[in-house]
Amino acid sequence: MALFSYLCGMTQDELYHLLQQKAEQVAGRAMNTPRDFDYLATRILDKTKGYIAPITLKRFWGYLGDEYRKKPYRSTLNILAQFVGYVSIEAFEKSHAGGSMVESDFLTNDSLQVAALEKGARIELRWYPDRCVTAAYLGMEMFKVVESVNSKLSAGDTFMVSQIIDGEPLTLRCLVHEGMEPTNYVCGRVNGVKYRVM
């Protein structure tokens, strides 16, 4: 790839490894079993509408051994880059050149406009490494935490949010937590938040 010379010392293998790490973070699991690769292929298709066969993912991850590993097609790399929130593999490469992140970029991630939810709808929020919060929509951009696993948030907490962008950090406004004064709280500051309407 022509752009690898732009990476100031990052090798192709290091870039591929970084792409694998980001994909695992977005998927919310490491690629350790055949079922993990099936799950990842499904998640990629759901999010990007692009298909990568589980066997191709296994080869890219080196799961089948080095003798089966081959250079991935650019189309495969583009779909993986889109899955982790970039327009293309070139955008992913540029954003990690020299270890720096791009300050501005277009967001192509799925997003949820909270106003479109029905009162009583539930959303599940997940972020790295193993945080999971389920919240019920009360209306007027207000949510109440129903269940919290490995998070500082607690059942009964309330917060406001107007939009959730898949894979991006999520700021909860006017969070009321265990009797505290309303404050703001950021979920997934580094790796972003995955959401699901239940």
C-alpha positions in Angstrom: 0.0 0.0 0.0 1.3 3.4 -1.0 0.3 5.1 2.2 2.4 2.9 4.5 5.4 5.1 3.9 3.4 7.9 5.5 3.2 6.1 8.8 6.5 7.3 10.1 7.9 3.9 11.1 4.7 1.9 11.6 5.0 -1.4 9.7 2.2 -3.0 7.7 1.9 -5.8 10.3 1.7 -3.2 13.1 -1.1 -1.4 11.3 -3.0 -4.6 10.7 -2.6 -5.5 14.3 -4.0 -2.1 15.3 -7.0 -2.6 13.0 -7.6 -6.0 14.5 -7.5 -4.5 18.0 -9.9 -1.7 17.1 -12.3 -4.2 15.4 -12.3 -6.3 18.6 -13.0 -3.3 20.7 -16.0 -2.3 18.5 -17.3 -5.9 18.5 -16.8 -6.1 22.2 -14.9 -9.4 22.2 -11.6 -10.9 21.3 -11.3 -13.2 18.3 -10.5 -16.5 20.0 -12.9 -19.1 18.6 -14.7 -19.8 15.3 -17.9 -18.5 16.9 -16.2 -15.1 17.5 -15.3 -14.8 13.8 -18.9 -15.7 12.8 -20.1 -13.0 15.3 -17.7 -10.4 13.9 -18.8 -11.1 10.3 -22.4 -10.6 11.3 -21.6 -7.3 13.1 -19.6 -6.0 10.2 -22.4 -6.8 7.8 -25.0 -5.1 10.1 -23.0 -2.0 10.5 -21.3 -1.5 7.1 -23.5 -3.5 4.7 -20.2 -5.0 3.5 -19.6 -8.7 3.8 -16.4 -10.4 4.9 -16.5 -14.1 5.2 -15.5 -15.6 8.5 -12.7 -17.6 6.8 -11.3 -14.3 5.5 -11.3 -12.8 8.9 -9.6 -15.9 10.4 -6.9 -15.6 7.8 -6.4 -11.9 8.5 -6.2 -12.5 12.2 -3.8 -15.4 11.7 -6.2 -17.8 13.4 -5.5 -20.6 10.9 -1.7 -20.3 11.2 0.8 -18.3 9.2 0.8 -20.8 6.3 -2.8 -19.7 5.5 -2.3 -16.0 6.0 -2.3 -13.9 2.8 -2.3 -10.2 2.1 -5.9 -9.0 2.5 -7.7 -7.3 -0.4 -8.1 -3.5 -0.2 -11.9 -4.1 -0.2 -11.5 -6.2 3.0 -9.4 -3.5 4.7 -11.9 -0.8 3.6 -14.8 -2.6 5.2 -12.9 -3.3 8.4 -11.9 0.4 8.5 -15.5 1.4 8.1 -16.5 -1.0 10.8 -14.2 0.8 13.3 -15.5 4.3 12.2 -13.3 5.4 9.3 -14.3 6.2 5.7 -11.5 4.0 4.3 -8.3 2.2 5.1 -6.4 5.2 3.9 -8.3 7.4 6.5 -7.5 4.8 9.2 -3.8 4.8 8.2 -3.6 8.6 8.2 -5.3 8.9 11.5 -2.7 6.6 13.2 0.4 8.1 11.5 3.0 8.7 14.0 0.6 7.6 16.8 -1.5 10.8 16.4 -5.2 11.0 16.0 -7.0 13.2 13.4 -8.7 16.1 15.2 -11.6 16.4 12.7 -13.3 13.9 10.3 -16.6 13.0 8.9 -18.7 10.6 10.9 -20.3 7.8 9.0 -21.3 5.7 12.0 -24.9 4.8 12.7 -26.6 7.1 15.1 -29.8 7.3 17.1 -31.9 10.4 17.5 -33.5 10.0 20.9 -36.6 12.0 20.0 -37.5 9.1 17.6 -37.8 6.6 20.6 -41.2 5.6 22.1 -41.6 6.3 25.8 -40.6 3.1 27.7 -38.2 2.0 25.0 -34.9 0.5 26.4 -31.4 1.0 25.1 -28.3 -1.0 25.9 -25.0 0.9 26.0 -21.7 -1.0 26.0 -18.2 0.3 26.2 -14.6 -0.9 26.8 -13.6 -3.1 28.5 -16.8 -4.7 29.8 -19.2 -1.9 30.8 -22.9 -2.5 30.0 -25.8 -0.2 31.0 -29.5 -0.7 30.2 -31.7 2.4 30.4 -35.4 3.1 29.9 -36.6 6.2 27.9 -38.8 8.4 30.0 -39.4 11.0 27.3 -38.0 14.5 26.7 -34.5 13.1 26.2 -34.5 11.7 29.8 -33.4 8.1 30.6 -33.5 6.0 33.8 -30.8 3.4 34.4 -32.5 0.0 34.8 -29.4 -2.2 35.0 -25.6 -1.5 35.3 -22.8 -4.0 34.9 -19.2 -3.0 35.7 -20.1 0.7 35.4 -20.0 3.6 37.9 -23.6 4.2 37.0 -26.3 2.7 39.2 -29.9 1.5 38.7 -32.2 4.4 39.4 -29.7 7.0 38.0 -31.3 9.4 35.5 -29.6 11.3 32.7 -30.3 13.2 29.5 -29.0 12.6 26.0 -30.2 13.8 22.6 -28.2 11.7 20.2 -26.1 8.5 20.4 -23.4 7.9 17.7 -22.3 4.4 17.4 -18.6 4.0 18.3 -18.1 7.5 19.6 -17.9 8.8 23.2 -21.3 9.5 24.8 -21.8 12.4 27.2 -24.7 12.0 29.6 -26.1 15.4 30.6 -27.7 16.2 33.9 -26.8 12.8 35.4 -28.3 12.4 38.9 -26.3 9.6 40.6 -27.1 8.4 44.1 -28.3 11.8 45.4 -25.5 13.8 43.9 -26.1 17.2 42.3 -26.7 16.9 38.5 -23.4 16.5 36.6 -22.1 15.4 33.3 -20.6 11.9 32.7 -18.6 10.6 29.7 -19.0 6.9 28.6 -16.3 5.4 26.4 -14.1 8.4 26.3 -11.3 6.5 24.4 -13.0 3.7 22.5 -16.5 4.9 22.1 -19.9 3.4 23.0 -21.9 0.8 21.2 -25.7 1.1 21.5 -28.6 -1.2 20.8 -32.4 -0.4 21.0 -34.0 -3.3 22.8 
